[in-house]
Amino acid sequence: MGLKNIFNINETKGKAVWLFVILLIAAAVVYYFVFIRKSDDTEYITAKVSRGTLVNKVAATGTMQAVTTVQVGSQASGTIFRNLCRF
């Protein structure tokens, strides 16, 4: 069984060998273009400058919770005159 018989396209083994060789070459080409070949040129994307309004919109649902909660308590009785807490 020499090389001539292995690469014989008329035989099933020969078809499998050629298919394997073609797939191996295709994989090498894909590997080269994806991983090896890098572009050294920097690419710039340009656009015309235009004036307009900027809109930033946020929509959310749920409940709000305070960042810090304070327990207010007193042992003295009386009326609260002024509350200086900011909400």
C-alpha positions as CSV (number, residue, x, y, z in Angstrom):
1,M,0.0,0.0,0.0
2,G,2.0,3.0,-1.3
3,L,1.1,6.7,-1.4
4,K,-0.5,6.2,-4.8
5,N,-3.1,3.9,-3.2
6,I,-3.7,6.2,-0.2
7,F,-4.5,9.2,-2.3
8,N,-6.5,7.4,-4.9
9,I,-9.7,9.4,-5.2
10,N,-11.7,6.4,-6.5
11,E,-11.3,4.5,-3.3
12,T,-13.1,5.3,0.0
13,K,-9.8,5.7,1.9
14,G,-8.6,8.1,-0.7
15,K,-11.7,10.2,-0.5
16,A,-11.4,10.4,3.3
17,V,-7.7,11.3,3.1
18,W,-8.4,14.1,0.6
19,L,-11.3,15.4,2.7
20,F,-9.1,15.4,5.7
21,V,-6.3,17.3,3.8
22,I,-8.8,19.9,2.5
23,L,-10.3,20.4,6.0
24,L,-6.8,20.7,7.5
25,I,-5.9,23.4,4.9
26,A,-9.2,25.3,5.5
27,A,-8.6,25.2,9.3
28,A,-5.1,26.6,8.8
29,V,-6.4,29.4,6.6
30,V,-9.1,30.4,9.1
31,Y,-6.6,30.2,11.9
32,Y,-4.2,32.5,10.0
33,F,-6.8,35.1,9.3
34,V,-8.3,35.1,12.7
35,F,-5.3,34.8,15.0
36,I,-2.0,35.5,13.1
37,R,-2.7,38.3,10.7
38,K,-3.1,41.5,12.6
39,S,-3.7,44.9,11.1
40,D,-1.1,47.4,12.3
41,D,-3.0,50.4,10.9
42,T,-5.2,52.3,13.3
43,E,-8.7,52.6,12.0
44,Y,-10.6,55.9,12.6
45,I,-14.4,56.3,12.2
46,T,-15.3,59.9,11.4
47,A,-18.7,61.7,11.2
48,K,-19.9,65.2,10.6
49,V,-20.4,67.4,13.6
50,S,-24.0,68.4,14.3
51,R,-25.8,70.4,16.9
52,G,-28.7,69.1,18.9
53,T,-30.1,68.4,22.3
54,L,-28.9,65.6,24.4
55,V,-31.6,63.6,26.1
56,N,-30.9,61.2,29.0
57,K,-33.9,59.3,30.2
58,V,-34.1,56.7,32.9
59,A,-37.1,54.6,33.6
60,A,-37.3,52.3,36.6
61,T,-39.9,50.6,38.8
62,G,-39.7,49.4,42.3
63,T,-39.5,50.7,45.8
64,M,-37.0,53.3,47.2
65,Q,-35.1,52.6,50.4
66,A,-33.2,55.1,52.5
67,V,-29.4,54.9,52.5
68,T,-29.3,55.5,56.2
69,T,-32.0,55.0,58.7
70,V,-32.0,56.5,62.1
71,Q,-34.0,55.3,65.1
72,V,-35.4,58.3,66.9
73,G,-36.4,57.8,70.5
74,S,-36.5,59.8,73.7
75,Q,-37.1,59.2,77.3
76,A,-38.3,62.7,77.8
77,S,-41.9,63.6,76.9
78,G,-42.8,66.7,75.1
79,T,-43.4,68.2,71.7
80,I,-40.8,68.2,68.9
81,F,-40.0,71.8,68.2
82,R,-37.9,71.5,65.0
83,N,-36.7,68.5,62.8
84,L,-33.4,69.2,61.1
85,C,-33.2,65.9,59.1
86,R,-32.8,66.1,55.3
87,F,-34.6,63.6,53.2
